[in-house]
Amino acid sequence: MGKNELTAEDAEIIEAAFNDDQQDDSGPAWPEPLAPEALHGLPGEIVQTIEPHTEADPAALLFSLFVLFGNVIGRSAHFVAEADRHYLNLFACLVGTTSKGRKGVSLGQVKRLFQSDDEWVKDRITQGLSSGEGLIWAVRDEQRELKRNKQGEEVEVITVDGIDDKRLTVIESEFASTIRVLRREGSTLSAIIRKAWDDGNLQALTKNSPAKATDAHISILGHITKDELLRYLEDVEAANGFGNRFLWACVRRSKYLPEGGQLHGVDFADIVKRLNQAIEFGQSTGEIKRDEKARQLWHEVYPELSDGKPGLTGAMLARGEAQVMRLACIYALLDLSDVVRFEHLTASLAVWEYVEASAKFIFGDSLGDPVADELLKVLRQDNEGMSRTEISNYFGRNRSEEH
């Protein structure tokens, strides 16, 4: 079968999408605001306290808080799913329709609450995802080799100095640049990022980069516009699991504040105190489990979370069960609980509902395959449809052999 030929399954998916489009051509809507359940506990108080004084979207504040908190607590709190141990480092991407979505403002408003761990803020929050090797180097292990000294004795020598603090939050304000790096021939960045989300044991299998990292605790917060994301994210990165390790969140300017807010007049002492207590609690907590009521709810929602969905949107949501549990554990820790209760799982499901709605708005009914997507576009432009011969002729005339 040639590269430009479609299988019967492809044709059925395209036909279904085309028929759906004929019924409703308005396209996916911008997500509804975060449900009240998502603003449970301390996260909700933080968002509601900051929100009147910033133009940032409440969702941007909430996701920024989750990413920072999930990283600062380090590699202790976790939950177990089958044979996998999930720590609470998150990858999130804030997606706006324009560059004026106030995506970056949200980080600054939340980051100030974490100043008690000034070394982490100063040294372990960075920017720039330029290569997989560079990411490993930022959390590298110490390396030693046996060498002979002047007396001819074998001694162990440090050849690579290691990083003691394995926590790292990468803020990528130009996430489009990161996605472009993924497309470079020989780039290891996608594979390293995926491994960082999975287990934190990183190594680039290249001769020129012997560095490795074990138990790295890496979190990522990206900012991008919808147009940039759709332009640069290739179907390969959607299919290989890069995309579904991220929480996608639509954000936009919430209001206009020509004079700025009055955040400097807000007393954050109690909130900062409680946040610090939650950080200390999270750093000393081990395995987190669900209580009975949360367990019953989990059994109800698990089939829908774990069932695959079609198209590019489905590919981007394929890790729903793991993402929801990471979020639920963060809600629990912020409540000083080492058990996920019903309200924590409910809150995380409300956040996931926003992620799902965001993914639908961003990726629409794209099929995640360039040929299939182009054919769907052509079919929509021709209300009378096209025969297989006409389709074949179209691709023969309009696509080069490299596609």
Number of C-alpha atoms within 10 A of each C-alpha: 6 6 9 17 13 14 9 9 9 14 14 11 16 22 14 12 17 19 12 12 15 12 8 9 10 8 11 16 12 14 18 10 11 17 14 11 17 24 22 18 16 16 22 16 13 21 21 15 15 21 21 16 18 22 22 25 23 25 26 29 28 22 25 28 22 25 25 24 24 29 26 25 24 23 24 16 23 22 21 14 11 6 6 10 14 21 25 31 32 27 26 23 26 29 27 23 15 15 14 11 24 21 29 20 16 25 21 12 19 20 16 11 18 18 13 13 12 10 10 17 18 10 12 20 19 15 16 15 22 16 18 21 24 15 22 27 19 19 26 25 21 15 15 13 12 12 13 12 11 7 6 8 10 12 12 13 13 13 11 14 11 18 15 10 15 21 24 26 25 20 23 20 18 16 22 21 16 20 21 15 20 24 17 10 7 9 15 19 24 21 18 22 23 19 17 26 23 15 17 23 16 26 21 18 12 11 6 8 14 14 21 21 23 16 17 27 28 30 26 26 24 23 25 23 24 19 14 18 19 14 12 16 19 17 16 14 19 21 18 13 18 21 25 22 23 23 26 26 25 26 27 21 18 16 13 11 11 7 6 10 15 11 15 8 8 10 10 15 10 9 16 17 13 16 23 18 16 22 23 15 19 28 16 14 18 15 15 19 17 22 12 12 13 19 15 12 15 18 10 11 12 13 11 12 20 14 13 14 14 13 21 22 25 23 23 27 28 21 20 23 20 17 23 23 26 23 23 27 30 29 27 25 27 25 21 18 18 22 18 25 21 19 18 28 27 20 23 24 24 19 26 24 18 23 24 21 21 25 25 23 19 26 19 16 22 22 23 23 17 14 17 19 16 14 20 21 14 15 17 17 10 9 9 8 13 14 9 9 8 11 15 14 11 14 17 12 8 8 11 9 10 6 9
